[in-house]
Amino acid sequence: MTIPEITVVMPAYNHELYVGEAIESVLNQTFTDFEFIIINDGSKDATESVIKKYKDPRIKYYSQENSGSHATINRGVAMAAGNYVSIINSDDAYNVKRLERMLSVAKEGGYIFQITDLTLIDGHSNPITDPNHYWIKWYTKLKNGYLQTSSPLKAILGGNYTISTSNFFFKSGLTNDIGPFNNLRYILDYDFAVRAMKYNEKGCNFLIGEKLLSYRLHGSNTILNDPISAHVECYELITDTIKYIYGPDIYPAVDHLKEMMQAIKAIYDYYGAALPYGAALPVSSKTRSFLKKYIKEGTLTHRMAKGFLNWIHKTT
């Protein structure tokens, strides 16, 4: 059996409106030596029906009970026969020359992990180009941060400029070196990219300025469903990465930041218990949700803050 140069892995979940466009963007690539593994992760809509309309011999289709994005991608990567793996989510789309360009640059530069620039599109596949759009402004800031440092790993501390697993193109066997995709609902892409950079920073490449992916922004994007929880996952990843980059000298400062977060949540917890049911707390609802995620009840900081606030309550 001939080994394909690339394995494209698509985790598909409840994207009946977009999965057809995603599949066609892969099948229409100028580079054709690939296998295409599509795994339906327990979709409850018509995603499976749309997928089964495509009869291309390069497609290998599988269906499973809902297991989550990380498990689905890991299954696809484990089955991959190609020399390189390229991921695409079922609501995004490739530029027609993406695989051709990614493979050429990877081989020439010996890169183990690559991403490209991208085009933001809406739910109707229209490009979003307004420079004042909140997402465009954020992404531009991330790219500027990347250009201003010679270290991709340090640059990613400022935000996940890889954006999505749909942007990932990596050497087969990389997961053997750094581990599989972790069970993180919101930042499995961020986490994987950081681990790849820790493993071989010079082997990671960003084709900035080459927009070879269309990334779709719509109301059902996972990260938009619960941005607070996404920030919580990011916080742990970033603080751990700061320790990795800057070494033991930075540990006290990072640990102090975590203590500050614990104190903030302790204050919230006290007010939440002290105020009458239904009374408004002196923080936003999003902040309340965020703080609940962070502070571990029973810590010394938590007890000290509650004691202090209790004293305030009695004297006012």
Order of alpha helices (4+ residues) and beta strands (2+ residues): beta-alpha-beta-alpha-beta-alpha-beta-beta-alpha-beta-alpha-alpha-beta-alpha-alpha-beta-alpha-alpha-alpha-alpha-alpha
